[in-house]
């Protein structure tokens, strides 16, 4: 699998959803709002549920990224060419690890303009439009996988509401969580062949992901 392109495609597509939500003239029905998407209970595996990391997994908390997560190793964090450490916060920040046939990826976008978030009903509009744009991102990022969106649910982390999306094809799966954090979009994803997936790995990774308070 060509690394990091997949989730970056999600992020770029979500930027389009942000732009569409910001330019919307009329309030939409809250099709994607939290009013119509129940948060999973703790017993059903919500992001707030405690979960034990498998033996050998590490806690990863990169400075300034605003999250902690358990992973089966230390991911790479490429720095864009020409970007200094001081300017890195204004760039896409990506973390990636390939282990056991699975790609663990986290992407944080640069901060979006404050006027975007000032729009009335922006968050509801954004989450209502996001599935469409993520589906486009899946097709653009890894077209050979033929992934289709198969599920959507509300999640939370560090007191912040977000969304979780399932993608599937005959041979592959992906699960992606999306949060709006300090005017940035933050994506955490697990992608790979179906044979490599297990609910234990999904929970150990995604449910350990915690946004800073």
C-alpha positions in Angstrom: 0.0 0.0 0.0 1.3 3.4 -0.9 1.8 5.0 2.5 0.2 8.3 3.7 -1.5 9.1 0.5 -4.7 7.5 1.6 -5.5 9.5 4.7 -4.1 12.7 3.2 -6.8 12.2 0.5 -9.4 12.0 3.2 -8.0 15.2 4.7 -7.9 17.1 1.5 -11.5 16.0 0.7 -12.6 17.1 4.1 -11.1 20.5 3.4 -13.6 20.7 0.5 -16.4 19.8 2.9 -15.3 22.6 5.1 -15.3 25.0 2.2 -18.8 23.8 1.1 -20.1 24.1 4.7 -18.7 27.6 5.1 -20.2 28.8 1.8 -23.7 27.3 2.5 -26.3 30.0 2.4 -29.2 28.2 4.0 -29.2 26.1 7.1 -29.5 22.4 6.3 -31.4 19.8 8.2 -29.1 18.2 10.8 -28.7 15.0 8.8 -25.2 14.6 10.1 -25.6 16.4 13.4 -25.2 14.9 16.8 -29.0 15.2 17.4 -29.5 12.4 14.9 -26.4 10.2 15.6 -26.3 8.6 19.0 -23.0 8.4 20.8 -22.2 4.7 21.5 -22.4 3.5 25.0 -19.3 2.7 26.9 -20.2 -0.9 26.8 -20.5 -0.8 23.0 -16.9 0.3 22.5 -17.0 4.1 22.4 -13.9 6.2 22.2 -14.2 6.8 26.0 -14.1 3.1 26.9 -11.0 1.9 28.6 -9.0 -0.6 26.7 -5.7 -2.4 27.4 -3.0 -2.1 24.9 -1.5 -5.4 23.6 1.9 -6.5 24.9 4.7 -4.5 23.2 2.5 -1.6 22.2 3.7 1.9 23.0 2.0 5.2 24.0 2.7 7.8 21.3 2.2 11.5 22.2 4.0 13.8 19.7 4.7 17.3 21.1 2.2 19.9 20.0 -0.1 17.4 18.2 -2.8 17.4 20.9 -3.3 13.7 21.3 -2.1 10.4 22.7 -2.5 7.0 21.2 -1.3 3.4 21.6 0.4 1.8 18.6 2.5 -1.3 17.9 5.6 0.8 17.3 6.8 4.4 16.8 5.4 6.0 13.6 7.2 8.1 11.1 6.5 11.8 11.0 7.7 13.3 7.8 8.5 17.0 7.8 7.5 18.7 4.5 10.4 19.9 2.5 11.4 23.5 3.3 9.4 23.5 6.5 11.2 24.4 9.7 10.3 23.0 13.0 8.7 26.3 14.0 6.5 26.4 10.9 5.5 22.7 11.1 2.4 23.6 13.1 1.1 25.4 10.0 1.6 22.3 7.8 -0.1 19.0 7.4 1.3 16.8 10.1 1.1 13.1 9.4 2.2 10.0 11.4 2.3 6.6 9.9 3.2 3.1 10.8 2.8 -0.1 8.8 2.7 -3.2 11.0 1.2 -6.7 10.5 -0.4 -5.8 7.2 -2.1 -2.7 8.6 -1.5 1.0 8.1 -1.9 3.1 11.2 -2.2 6.7 10.1 -3.0 10.0 11.8 -3.2 13.4 10.0 -3.7 16.8 11.3 -4.5 19.6 8.9 -3.3 23.2 9.2 -5.7 25.6 11.1 -8.5 26.8 9.0 -9.4 30.5 8.9 -11.4 31.6 12.0 -14.2 33.0 9.8 -14.9 29.5 8.5 -15.8 28.4 12.1 -17.7 31.6 12.7 -20.4 30.6 10.2 -23.7 29.7 11.8 -24.3 25.9 12.0 -20.9 25.3 10.5 -20.2 22.1 12.5 -23.5 20.6 11.6 -23.0 21.5 7.9 -19.5 20.1 7.9 -20.5 16.7 9.3 -23.5 16.5 7.1 -21.3 17.0 4.0 -18.3 15.0 5.2 -19.5 11.5 4.1 -19.8 12.5 0.5 -16.3 14.1 0.4 -14.7 11.2 2.3 -16.1 8.8 -0.2 -14.5 10.9 -3.0 -11.2 10.8 -1.0 -11.3 7.0 -0.7 -11.7 6.7 -4.5 -9.0 9.3 -5.2 -6.4 8.0 -2.6 -6.6 4.3 -3.2 -8.8 3.6 -6.2 -7.5 0.1 -6.7 -9.0 -0.9 -3.3 -12.6 -0.1 -4.4 -13.6 1.0 -0.9 -17.1 2.1 -0.2 -18.5 3.7 2.9 -20.5 1.2 4.9 -21.2 2.9 8.2 -21.1 6.2 10.2 -21.5 6.8 13.9 -20.8 9.5 16.5 -17.8 9.2 18.8 -16.1 11.4 21.4 -12.6 11.9 22.7 -11.4 14.3 25.4 -14.9 15.8 25.6 -15.0 16.6 21.9 -17.6 15.1 19.5 -16.5 13.5 16.2 -17.5 10.9 13.7 -16.3 7.4 12.8 -16.6 6.0 9.3 -16.3 2.4 8.0 -15.1 1.6 4.5 -15.0 -1.8 3.0 -14.4 -3.7 -0.2 -14.1 -7.4 -1.1 -10.5 -7.5 0.2 -9.9 -4.5 2.4 -11.2 -2.4 5.2 -10.7 1.0 6.7 -12.0 2.7 9.8 -11.6 6.5 10.1 -12.3 8.9 13.0 -12.6 12.6 12.3 -12.5 15.5 14.9 -12.5 19.3 14.7 -9.8 20.5 17.1 -8.7 24.1 17.4 -9.8 25.0 13.9 -7.9 22.0 12.5 -9.2 18.6 11.3 -7.7 15.5 12.9 -8.0 12.1 11.3 -7.0 8.7 12.8 -7.4 5.7 10.6 -6.6 2.0 10.4 -6.5 0.5 6.8 -5.5 -2.8 5.4 -6.4 -6.3 4.2 -9.5 -7.8 5.9 -7.4 -10.8 6.9 -5.2 -8.6 9.0 -8.0 -6.9 10.9 -9.3 -7.9 14.3 -11.7 -6.1 16.7 -9.0 -6.3 19.3 -6.6 -4.3 17.1 -9.3 -1.8 16.2 -10.2 -1.1 19.8 -6.6 -1.1 21.1 -5.7 1.6 18.5 -8.8 3.7 17.9 -10.2 3.6 21.4 -6.8 4.5 22.9 -6.8 7.7 20.8 -7.4 10.6 23.2 -7.5 14.3 22.4 -5.9 16.6 24.9 -8.3 18.5 27.2 
